[in-house]
Amino acid sequence: MKRPKLNICPLIILLIFVGCSSKKSLNYGPQSFYQKGFTAIVVAYEPEMLALLETIEANPTAKIFDEYTFKGIKYRLGTYNERPILIFATGISIANAAMSMQMAFDYFPVDQVVYMGIAGAVNPKWQPGDVIVPERWYYHDESVYSNPKPKNDGEYILPEFYISFLEDRKKRQVDDPHIPDYKPFRFIHPDDVLIIKDGMEEPSAKAYFAATPRLLEAARAAIEALPPQSIIGERFSKFSVGGNGVTGSVFVDNRNYRKWTREVFNAEVTEMESAAVGQVCEINEVDWVIIRSISDLAGGQEGVNVEHIYDVEASRAAAALLFALLDEL
């Protein structure tokens, strides 16, 4: 009689699991840093990174001495004015920004973030090369897409949870005037994002994320000390701190939608990363501020968008303010 064959694969897997899990010292999750100190200097993509690296190369007090790559994201370590810095590009769009920012906090001892890059103007008074440091960042496309009412042209069928949200929003506006007076863009009905963090029992609605006041004040002081920044020899950059910016997973190239974001959010600029960066920083309790230089008026052109004409020069103006801000800290 043949002996039955023993399938040892499950046994091996079980032994490996028991062997790994039996050690009480095994911990899951990111590192815990007891001493922080890194300033994360962050951009979204290549033209912004080139402007950043150009500025570092030209500055004798700045240097990069090491780099690490995690999940395809390159993190450069260095110093500026003898203080540790971490430099990386998040990649374009909110998912990439959130992922790479959280990885930075998990792998490096970061205690403040200064993010810079280009953006489309929402307020038509801004021109290419102007630099804006918004105080608050909103998601413009956190929303409900709803069906039209069959017999009421221009009206839409709203889910019950969204009707309750609108009623609750009116109560919250009494205490916070920065909560928007939401109105739809056709079938798109804007909504708050739900967040949860340490100390919260359940997710809570959040209309916007506010930059750290200390870093906003440093930006104001930096503007006063900054020499004029020429944009392709055409004009000098204007600088402004305060107001609102909007973020979404959308390249806004529609003038009517841009006008809607101005009306609803009172936005100065629009782009694709900043609110996500602010959200991750807030949840991790890390100070942050975001600098945005104008590349174009979102959807303001006739014909094909030409934001690429100014992206390098606009990035240089933003980089100049970034390092001037660091000088104020």
Secondary structure, 3 states (H helix, E strand, C coil): CCCCCCCCHHHHHHHHHHHHHCCCCCCCCCCCCCCCCEEEEEECCHHHHHHHHHHHHHCCCEEEEEEEEECCEEEEEEEECCEEEEEEECCCCHHHHHHHHHHHHHHCCEEEEEEEEEEEECCCCCCCCCEEECCEEEECCCEEECCEECCEEEEECCCHHHHHHHHHHHHHHHHCCCCCCCCCECCEEECCEEECCCCCCCCEEECCEECCHHHHHHHHHHHHHCCCCEECCCEECCEEECCEEEECCCCCCCHHHHHHHHHHHCEEEEECCHHHHHHHHHHHCCEEEEEEEEEEECCCCCCCCCHHHCHHHHHHHHHHHHHHHHHCC
